[in-house]
Amino acid sequence: MQYIISGRNIDVTEGLKSAIHEKIGKLERYFTPDTEVHVTLSVEKERQKIEITIPMKGNIVRAEQTSDDMYVSIDLVEEIIERQLRKYKNKIVDRQQAAASLSKAFVEEEIEDDDEIKIIRSKRFAMKPMDPEEACVQMELLGHDFYVFRNAISDEVNVVYKRKDHTFGLIEPEF
């Protein structure tokens, strides 16, 4: 794997780099040697945060973890990515095309599916056309973190969501 390590408000020391290579290096068996791993370390107040992004053909594996200690964050994020990869592997339909970034040994390895996705509730509701601002107001009134609506301007289904910094985001489909 090829590591691209950067830091925000933190100097990336050799100790941090070696910890990343040691912990995230455990994931090398899942990937081909030319797979890029983007690692961003950041410090905000007392929070030590690590973000890992691994672009793969048609997909992105991404995880972030925050704690009081960067080394603890590195340990925790490795576990998250490994769990995501196991879920992803179980869901591959066309293993040869969709798993181009994964090693053959990992794709062929048999594992138990203890993280099977089960839909336990389904909702149906009418969507009246509205603008994104009105959708944000509705989301706030309902106390939800996201809200699906039909955009009155484009007549497409959109999603507004609440971000961690208490701002809002809008997801619009692109065809």
C-alpha positions, 0 to 999 in steps of 0.5 A, a space after each residue: 500500500 502507498 501511504 499519503 500522510 498529512 497533518 492539520 495543526 500537528 507535526 507528523 513525527 516519525 513515531 506517528 508515521 511508524 505507528 500508522 505503518 504498523 497498525 494500518 499495515 495490518 490491512 495490507 493483506 486486503 489490498 493490492 500493493 498499488 492501493 493508495 491510503 490517504 491518512 490525515 491527522 488533525 488536532 482540534 483543542 484536545 481532540 486527536 483525530 485520524 481520518 483514513 480514506 482508501 479509494 477503490 474502483 467505484 467505492 471509497 472506504 473511509 473511517 475517522 476516529 477521535 480520542 484524547 491520544 493520537 495513538 489510541 485513535 490510530 488503533 481504533 480506526 484500524 479496527 473500523 476499516 477492517 470491519 468495513 472491508 469484511 462487510 464490503 467483501 460479503 456484498 461484492 456481486 461481481 468479485 473480479 470487477 468490483 474487487 480490483 483493488 482487493 488482493 485475491 487471497 482476501 476475496 477468496 477467503 471464506 468468512 462468516 457473515 455476522 454483520 448481515 444487513 437486515 431492514 427491520 422497518 420500512 416507511 412510505 410517505 408523500 413528498 410535497 415539493 419544497 426548497 432546501 431551506 424549507 426542508 431544513 426547517 422541517 428537519 429541525 421541527 422533526 428533530 432528525 439529522 437528515 430529511 429526504 424531500 422533493 426539490 421544487 426547483 429540480 423536481 429531483 429527490 434530495 437530502 438535507 443533513 445536519 453536520 457536526 459543526 451545526 451547519 447543513 448539507 444538501 445532497 443532490 443526485 447527478 445523472 
